[in-house]
């Protein structure tokens, strides 16, 4: 962690430990454990009120009692294109799904499915900014960069009752 103003919390979840960072006003990143490790495992936790609220809301989401997150999230650490994709993801509601192509069209970038996929994969706050709700136009999972990858995405989709193909 780079500044004393960055706070950190880790929480248990059904898909592995989660590590969430925030500055004084909002969430910066969420990481899902991969192969037993998190990016900031070497640093001690320093929870803040916004991180405690995030932990509570994520627990409610995983328990099936929450369908929306009411958390301040900072998405300005990306290119203008990535930010437009991430803001498009924020419009998706619990249980909704969109294809990469339709997401591109919704942000004024039709025909940019591959670039959309790259921006979706670079989302710094998965789950809260629900990149798992993006599938191929066939309904197939084509990838997921967080946690255990495709099995993690399939688990999140199943939690939300989203039909998908997992091959």
Secondary structure by P-SEA (a helix, b strand, c coil): cccccbbbbbbbccccbbbbbbccccccccccccccccccccccccccaaaaaaaaaaaaaaaccccccbbbbbcccccaaaaaaaaaaaaccccccccaaaaaaaaccccaaaaaaaaaaacccccccccccccccccccccccccccaaaaaaaaaaabbbbbcc
